[in-house]
Amino acid sequence: MPQDHKRMRNWKFRSMALRLMSWDHKRTKLEVSVHGRMSMERVPVQSRDIAIIGYEEKTLTLEVAFRGGGVYHYQNVPAEIYKNLMSATSHGTYFNQNIKDSYSYKKIS
């Protein structure tokens, strides 16, 4: 792939991530597919540190977008952990205690 196309693809993805991070938290759900690779339901959350949480059950991938920047994919996260995260009184506390150091992750943006 030519270098210009790589830069454009990366720019588009970062641009999408920034739009997601500024999404109105009153909206209930949004679904995004990046180049047809993964369709993931993402939910804006009320949290001091976390802006959006997404989950793809087929791949057991948890996506966390932080308000301070950075979007991470946590691999092999069971659906039960995702459900518990979404129903937790504090998303940030649950994330720090049960996910952050327990699952492998990759920074995607």
Contact map, one row per residue, 1 for C-alpha under 8 A:
1110110000000000000000000000000000000000000000000000000000000000000000000000000000000000000000000000000000000
1111110000000000000000000000000000000000000000000000000000000000000000000000000000000000000000000000000000000
1111111000000000000000000000000000000000000000000000000000000000000000000000000000000000000000000000000000000
0111111100000000000000000000000000000000000000000000000000000000000000000000000000000000000000000000000000000
1111111110000000000000000000000000000000000000000000000000000000000000000000000000000000000000000000000000000
1111111111000000000000000000000000000000000000000000000000000000000000000000000000000000000000000000000000000
0011111111100000000000000000000000000000000000000000000000000000000000000000000000000000000000000000000000000
0001111111110000000000000000000000000000000000000000000000000000000000000000000000000000000000000000000000000
0000111111111000000000000000000000000000000000000000000000000000000000000000000000000000000000000000000000000
0000011111111100000000000000000000000000000000000000000000000000000000000000000000000000000000000000000000000
0000001111111110000000000000000000000000000000000000000000000000000000000000000000000000000000000000000000000
0000000111111111000000000000000000000000000000000000000000000000000000000000000000000000000000000000000000000
0000000011111111100000000000000001000000000000000000000000000000000000000000000000000000000000000000000000001
0000000001111111110000000000000000000000000000000000000000000000000000000000000000000000000000000000000000001
0000000000111111111000000000000000000000000000000000000000000000000000000000000000000000000000000000000000000
0000000000011111111100000000000000000000000000000000000000000000000000000000000000000000000000000000000000000
0000000000001111111110000000000000000000000000000000000000000000000000100000000000000000000000000000000000001
0000000000000111111111000000000000000000000000000000000000000000000000000000000000000000000000000000000000000
0000000000000011111111100000000000000000000000000000000000000000000000000000000000000000000000000000000000000
0000000000000001111111100000000000000000000000000001000000000000000000000000000000000000000000000000000000000
0000000000000000111111100000000000000000000000000011000000000000111000000000000000000000000000000000000000000
0000000000000000011111110000000000000000000000000000000000000000000000000000000000000000000000000000000000000
0000000000000000001111111010000000000000000100000000000000000000000000000000000000000000000000000000000000000
0000000000000000000001111110000000000000000100000000000000000000000000000000000000000000000000000000000000000
0000000000000000000000111111000000000000000111000000000000000000000000000000000000000000000000000000000000000
0000000000000000000000011111000000000000000100000000000000000000000000000000000000000000000000000000000000000
0000000000000000000000111111110000000000000100000000000000000000000000000000000000000000000000000000000000000
0000000000000000000000001111110000000000001100000000000000000000000000000000000000000000000000000000000000000
0000000000000000000000000011111000000000111100000000000000000000000000000000000000000000000000000000000000000
0000000000000000000000000011111100000000111000000000000000000000000000000000000000000000000000000000000000000
0000000000000000000000000000111110000011110000000000000000000000000000000000000000000000000000000000000000000
0000000000000000000000000000011111000111110000000000000000000000000000000000000000000000000000000000000000000
0000000000000000000000000000001111111111000000000000000000000000000000000000000000000000000000000000000000000
0000000000001000000000000000000111111110000000000000000000000000000000000000000000000000000000000000000000000
0000000000000000000000000000000011111100000000000000000000000000000000000000000000000000000000000000000000000
0000000000000000000000000000000011111110000000000000000000000000000000000000000000000000000000000000000000000
0000000000000000000000000000000011111110000000000000000000000000000000000000000000000000000000000000000000000
0000000000000000000000000000000111111111000000000000000100000000000000000000000000000000000000000000000000000
0000000000000000000000000000001111011111100000000000000100000000000000000000000000000000000000000000000000000
0000000000000000000000000000001110000111110000000000011100000000000000000000000000000000000000000000000000000
0000000000000000000000000000111100000011111000000000011100000000000000000000000000000000000000000000000000000
0000000000000000000000000000111100000001111100000001111000000000000000000000000000000000000000000000000000000
0000000000000000000000000001110000000000111110000001110000000000000000000000000000000000000000000000000000000
0000000000000000000000111111100000000000011111000011100000000000000000000000000000000000000000000000000000000
0000000000000000000000001000000000000000001111100111100000000000000000000000000000000000000000000000000000000
0000000000000000000000001000000000000000000111110110000000000000000000000000000000000000000000000000000000000
0000000000000000000000000000000000000000000011111110000000000000000000000000000000000000011100000000000000000
0000000000000000000000000000000000000000000001111110000000000000001000000000000000000000000100000000000000000
0000000000000000000000000000000000000000000000111110000000000000011100000000000000000000000100000000000000000
0000000000000000000000000000000000000000000011111111100000000001111000000000000000000000001100000000000000000
0000000000000000000010000000000000000000000111111111100000000001111000000000000000000000000000000000000000000
0000000000000000000110000000000000000000011110000111110000000011110000000000000000000000000000000000000000000
0000000000000000000000000000000000000000011110000111111000000111100000000000000000000000000000000000000000000
0000000000000000000000000000000000000001111000000001111100000111000000000000000000000000000000000000000000000
0000000000000000000000000000000000000001110000000000111110011110000000000000000001000000000000000000000000000
0000000000000000000000000000000000000111100000000000011111111100000000000000000000000000000000000000000000000
0000000000000000000000000000000000000000000000000000001111111000000000000000001000000000000000000000000000000
0000000000000000000000000000000000000000000000000000000111111000000000000000000000000000000000000000000000000
0000000000000000000000000000000000000000000000000000000111111000000000000011000000000000000000000000000000000
0000000000000000000000000000000000000000000000000000001111111100000000000011111000000000000000000000000000000
0000000000000000000000000000000000000000000000000000001111111110000000001111100000000000000000000000000000000
0000000000000000000000000000000000000000000000000000111100011111000000001110100001000000000000000000000000000
0000000000000000000000000000000000000000000000000001111000001111100000111100000000000000000000000000000000000
0000000000000000000000000000000000000000000000000111110000000111110000111000000000000000000000000000000000000
0000000000000000000010000000000000000000000000000111100000000011111011110000000000000000000000000000000000000
0000000000000000000010000000000000000000000000001111000000000001111111100000000000000000000000000000000000000
0000000000000000000010000000000000000000000000011110000000000000111111000000000000000000000000000000000000000
0000000000000000000000000000000000000000000000001000000000000000011111000000000000000000000000000000000000000
0000000000000000000000000000000000000000000000000000000000000000111111100000000000000000000000000000000000000
0000000000000000000000000000000000000000000000000000000000000000111111110000000000000000000000000000000000111
0000000000000000100000000000000000000000000000000000000000000011110011111000000000000000000000000000000000111
0000000000000000000000000000000000000000000000000000000000000011100001111100000000000000000000000000000011111
0000000000000000000000000000000000000000000000000000000000001111000000111110000000000000000000000000000011110
0000000000000000000000000000000000000000000000000000000000001110000000011111100000000000000000000000001111000
0000000000000000000000000000000000000000000000000000000000111100000000001111100000000000000000000000001110000
0000000000000000000000000000000000000000000000000000000000111000000000000111110000000000000000000000001100000
0000000000000000000000000000000000000000000000000000000000011100000000000111111011000000000000000000001000000
0000000000000000000000000000000000000000000000000000000000010000000000000001111111000000000000000000000000000
0000000000000000000000000000000000000000000000000000000010010000000000000000111111100000000000000000000000000
0000000000000000000000000000000000000000000000000000000000000000000000000000011111110000000000000000000000000
0000000000000000000000000000000000000000000000000000000000000000000000000000111111111000000000000000000000000
0000000000000000000000000000000000000000000000000000001000000100000000000000111111111100000000000000000000000
0000000000000000000000000000000000000000000000000000000000000000000000000000001111111110000000000000000000000
0000000000000000000000000000000000000000000000000000000000000000000000000000000111111111000000000000000000000
0000000000000000000000000000000000000000000000000000000000000000000000000000000011111111001001100000000000000
0000000000000000000000000000000000000000000000000000000000000000000000000000000001111111001000000000000000000
0000000000000000000000000000000000000000000000000000000000000000000000000000000000111111101000000000000000000
0000000000000000000000000000000000000000000000000000000000000000000000000000000000011111111001000000000000000
0000000000000000000000000000000000000000000000000000000000000000000000000000000000000011111000000000000000000
0000000000000000000000000000000000000000000000100000000000000000000000000000000000000001111111000000000000000
0000000000000000000000000000000000000000000000100100000000000000000000000000000000001111111111100000000000000
0000000000000000000000000000000000000000000000111100000000000000000000000000000000000000011111110000000000000
0000000000000000000000000000000000000000000000000000000000000000000000000000000000000000011111111000000000000
0000000000000000000000000000000000000000000000000000000000000000000000000000000000001001011111111110000000000
0000000000000000000000000000000000000000000000000000000000000000000000000000000000001000001111111111000000000
0000000000000000000000000000000000000000000000000000000000000000000000000000000000000000000111111111100000000
0000000000000000000000000000000000000000000000000000000000000000000000000000000000000000000011111111100000000
0000000000000000000000000000000000000000000000000000000000000000000000000000000000000000000001111111110000000
0000000000000000000000000000000000000000000000000000000000000000000000000000000000000000000001111111111000000
0000000000000000000000000000000000000000000000000000000000000000000000000000000000000000000000111111111000000
0000000000000000000000000000000000000000000000000000000000000000000000000000000000000000000000011111111100000
0000000000000000000000000000000000000000000000000000000000000000000000000000000000000000000000000111111100000
0000000000000000000000000000000000000000000000000000000000000000000000000111100000000000000000000011111110000
0000000000000000000000000000000000000000000000000000000000000000000000000111000000000000000000000000111111000
0000000000000000000000000000000000000000000000000000000000000000000000011110000000000000000000000000001111100
0000000000000000000000000000000000000000000000000000000000000000000000011100000000000000000000000000000111110
0000000000000000000000000000000000000000000000000000000000000000000001111000000000000000000000000000000011111
0000000000000000000000000000000000000000000000000000000000000000000001111000000000000000000000000000000001111
0000000000001100100000000000000000000000000000000000000000000000000001110000000000000000000000000000000000111
